[in-house]
């Protein structure tokens, strides 16, 4: 620091980033330039090429094969169960673990997520299917899609047609977000918001399975408050409960819970491959129905026809797109946010990088390809992903092995499950929801950590449960934005005092070993100063100095202090931004304090804030200087006459 008369100049070296590091950083970004080398562009577009070139065949192949077989076994019961959530034939769940998953294995950057059917996404798509597809009884009566067309809009589409249209639009939206580089869009959906959303959606999933669990036929309801109507209809029909369905469901639930809570932890000590309890339950239910005749004897609803072989590629009905634009957009965002969150969990755990934009590209392409083969929108499954990683899966070659096994299931084994009671699948879904449903208990921990985060969680959860899934997401995002706005508008004003025998300044209210500096008042600000809190900024400042909250009131200086000119040090080191309204308010504060013989010294303004103050003519001839630290300002105020003309250059 150099001092010349009444001027202070602080010279600092300018740190420039070396050009070679800039070039290196640029080279590490995603290659989309027209000057990019073709080989590099292809590798960036198809990440599988990269990990295949470095694949450790001796170490990883057996692990990926075992993990693929394990995931395939899980995909059979889970896929069929979650397909029922989407109001499409159960075989669609197996299609979802085949076609879009192969695309993701080629294009995705996560090595450990298991893509395919996911309960919440299937339920959201199922709501659209129920709204626009022909009722099942009409489908059976018509026998083919040509006859269905005679029903007329909007319900002249088959469930498969609506499902494929939703998947196609979801893929288009995700590709658009990829082109616009919206890979970090999910940051708008905080972890708290997603937790509240999925916990609320789990209530809808649970509710949708109660009809099969009790063997009751419940009417379909749409729109806000539909859960209230569903439960009203359900309770009114409890007298029609199929006791056989309740018994089968109870046995299935008890077996699954006993395995998950007691047998699985013990078995994990001896073998890393989990017991495929879901598949065992499905096989037992199918055998009991096929050879024991429980379905025909007790009137249990079964899965029904499962076609043999692979579906033929078919374009979705494009005339339906205009009706499902908003529904598909919400599904696209939710599916991506959930999948990326899971991908980041494994990437952080296993120390590798995820490209959020490439994930959009992979999921978008996967959904478009899947829509051609009768698939619902796909997403990552936490349970399958955890199993895939725990049994040793190393790369997405696991998904390729899983898809190969499922192809064999579709070609030869799938019809075996036609007589599987639907109450067994409903039980599988309900037990699988346990972890998500119990997320509601996290609200206590969230509230202790942050009340604003708890408000976001509760608002999202309540809106999803009481109103509807789509409205719940919008409510959660709206509350998040409002809280961000409120936080941005908050301005913390503190009085600082010096810690004795040091140059450290601390909050006067929190520390007892501080001392005041004669003739100097130090006020620290935290947040930003903008048009929202400009009035508060002035009010709190004057209130701190004069003890009144009325800025327009005249302030009288005590007679014994009239001859002494005091200094107000305004510490802006924790101010991130000052807009024009804030700058003009600061100017008015400086002018008003000058009238009352207070000289103002400014500390720690950022470069952008200085430019804003200059543009608003806050700095004039003889204006207050800007200091880098509070100690500099205090030292100057004590060593120089305060009515001098001085300036500072950073």
HUQUIUR-V272653 format. One line per field, one symbol per residue. ss: DSSP state (@ for helix, = for strand, . for the rest). phi: phi as a letter, one per 30 degrees, with the letter a starting at -180 (. if undefined). burial: + if it has 16 or more other ideal C-beta (glycine too) atoms within 10 Angstrom, else -. A space follows every 50 residues. Layout:
ss=???
phi=???
burial=???
//
This chain:
ss=.===..===.........@@@@@@@@@@.........@@@@@@@@.@@@@ @@@...@@@@@@@@@@@@@@@@@@@@@@@@@@@@@.....@@@@@@..@@ @@@@@@@......===..@@@@@@@@@@@@@@=..@@@@@@@..@@@@@@ @.....=.@@@@@@@@@@@@@@@@@@@@@.....@@@@..@@@@@@@@@@ @@@@@@@@@@@@@@...........@@@@@@@@@@@.@@@..@@@@@@@@ @@@@@@@@@@@@@@@@@@........@@@@@@@@@@@@@@@..@@@@@.. .=...............@@@@@@.@@@@@@@@@@@@@@@@@@@@@@@@@@ .....@@@@@@@@@@@@@@@@.......===@@@@@@@@@......@@@@ @@@@@@@@@@@@@@@@@@@.=@@@@@@@@@@@.@@@@@@@@@@@@@@@@. @@@@@@@@@@@@@@@@@.@@@@@@@@@@@@@@@@@@@@@.=========. ....===......==.=..==========....@@@@@@@@@@@@@.... ........@@@....=============.@@@@@@@@@@@@@@@@..=== ===...@@@@@@@@@..........==..@@@@@@@@@@........==.
phi=.ccbiccbbccbdddcdedddddddddddddbdddddedddddddbeedd dddcdcdddcedddddddddddddddddddddddddhbeeddddeddcdd ddddedcdcdcbdcdkdbeddddddddddddccdeeddddddiadddddd djdccccdeddddddddddeddddddddddicdcedddcdeddddddddd dddddeddcddddcicccddbbieidddddddddddcddceddddddddd ddddddddddcbdddddddcadddddddddddddddddddcciddddcid dcdjdbddjcdddbddddddeddcededddddddddddddddddeddddc ibccceddddddddddddddddcicdecadcddddddedddjecbddedd dddddddddddbceeeddcddddddddedddddeddddddddddddddda ddddddddddddddddcaddddddddddddddddddddddbccbccbdde ibcccbdddcbcccbdceibccccbbkbcbddcdddeddddddddcibcc edddcccdedcddcccccccccdccdabcddddddddddddddddchccc ccbiddeddddddddchdcbeidddccdbdddddedddcbddcdcbbbbc
burial=-------+----------------------+------------++-++-- +---+----+--++++++++++++++++++++++++++++++++++++++ ++++++++++++++++++++++++++++++++++---++--+-----+-- -----++++++++++++++++++++-++---++-++--++-+++++++++ ++++++++++++++++-+-------++-++--++-------+-++--++- +++-++--++------------++-++++-+++-++-+++---++--+-+ +++--+----+----++--+--++--+++++++++++++++++++++--- ---+++++++++++++++++++++++++++++-++++++-++++++++++ +++-+++-++---+--+++++++++++++++++--+--++--+--+---- -++++++++++-++++++++-++-+++-++--+-------+-++-+++-- ----++-+-----+--+--++++++-++++-+++-+++++++--++---- +---+---------++++++++--+--++-+++++++-++-++----+++ +++++---++-++--+-++---++++++-+++++-++----+---+-+--
//
